[in-house]
Amino acid sequence: MPHDAENKHMTELGEKLSGAEERRRLRSWYEGRLGQLLLECERRELDEVLANLFGYYLLQVGAMMDAYLLESSRIRHQFVMDNAWPMEPCQALPEQVICLCGQPQRLPVLSDSVDVVLLPHTLEFAPSAHEVLREAERVLVAEGHVVILGFNPWSVWGIWRLLRWRRRQHAPWHGTFRGVYRIKDWLSLLGFDIVQVRPYFFRPPLQHETSMRRLEWIERLGRRWWPVLGGAYLMVAKKRVTRLTPIKPRWRPRRSLLQPDVPKPTV
C-alpha cells in the first residue's frame, strides 16, 4: 500500500473508531434517567413532523441512541446509517429498516435520491458539521427536507455545559453545541429554506427523576414565553429548487435586401 494511501486509511480508521466511541458514550447516556426524558420529548416532536413529510426514501444519518425514531413516518423505504461497526442500533430497529455503515460527511448514497434526511444530534459529534450538511444537500431531491435535532448552547443546558467544563468529556457535554442561527446561516448558503424551528425541553438537565417530573410546568411556560431558551431544538428545512430564468430573445428587424435608394415594391 502506498504511503499516502496508508495514511488516509489510518485516518479514516481513527475517525471511525472515535465516532464509534462517541456514539457508545451517548447511547449509554440516553439509557439514563435524563436521557430517557429527553428521548421521550424528542419522539413527540419527531412524530408531529415526520408524519407530514412524504416521499419514497428516508435516510437517518447517525444512530445516537438505541431507539427507533421513524415510527410515525409514512415513507416506506427507510435507511439508518452510522459509522459504528458492528451496527449495534440495528437490534432496536424493525426488520424492514435497512442499516448502512458509512461516514456522515461521505454518504454512500447517490445524489438527488433521498426525500427526507434526519440528523439526530449528528452535527454535534461530527468532525465537520458543514460537510455533513453539504452531503445532506447533495443526496436530497429537489424540495426534499432535512430534519435536525440539536442541543441549544444558549439555554440552561448550555450554561450547565460551561459550568461542568471539568467533566466536559462526558456525554452529551463533550459535543459541540451549535445555535439555531448558525445552522440557519449554513443551510441558507447551501440553498435551503427554513420551514420551522421547534424548541423543546426547557427544564434544567437534572438527573433526579422526581424533580424533573415536578418541573414539567416549565415546559408550558417556556414554549409560550421564552422559546429561544429551549435546551434542544428541532429544525426542518427544504431544499430550494433552482429555477431557470428564461431570457427573452432580442428581436431585430430584418435587414432589407434592397438598397436604400432603390424603390420598394408596393401592392
Secondary structure, DSSP 8 states (H G I E B T S, - for coil): --HHHHHHHHHHHHHHHHHHHHHHHHHHHHTSHHHHHHHHHHHHHHHHHHTT---SEEEEE---SSS---TT---SEEEEEES-SS-GGGGGS-TTSEEEE-BTTB-SS-TT-EEEEEEES-GGGSS-HHHHHHHHHHHEEEEEEEEEEEE-SSSHHHHHHHHTGGGTTSTTTTS----HHHHHHHHHHTTEEEEEEEEE--S---S-HHHHHHTTHHHHHHHHH-GGG-SEEEEEEEE-----------------SS-TTS-----
